[in-house]
């Protein structure tokens, strides 16, 4: 997978807070933002998988023979 460039315009106070968070972790701002986006994307995909699994099993319970 190749990388691409994403340019953002960020308000000064927000950028300073992001810099502080990154510094606490010994990371660059770029690495901190990328890891945050990756974590958020994972959380979203994981939640979707859980929701889909719950729908699957709730549907299977309704359709199971002899279920009341």
WOMO-V345976 format. One line per field, one symbol per residue. ss: DSSP state (H for helix, E for strand, - for the rest). psi: psi as a letter, one per 20 degrees, with the letter a starting at -180 (. if undefined). burial: # if it has 24 or more other ideal C-beta (glycine too) atoms within 12 Angstrom, else .. Layout:
ss: ???
psi: ???
burial: ???
//
This chain:
ss: -----------HHHHHHHHHHHHH----HHHHHHHHHHHHHHHHHHHHHHHHHHHHHHHHHHH-----
psi: prqrpppqopqggggggggggghhjkrrgggggghggggggggghggggggggggghhhhhhippjq.
burial: .................#..............#...................................
//
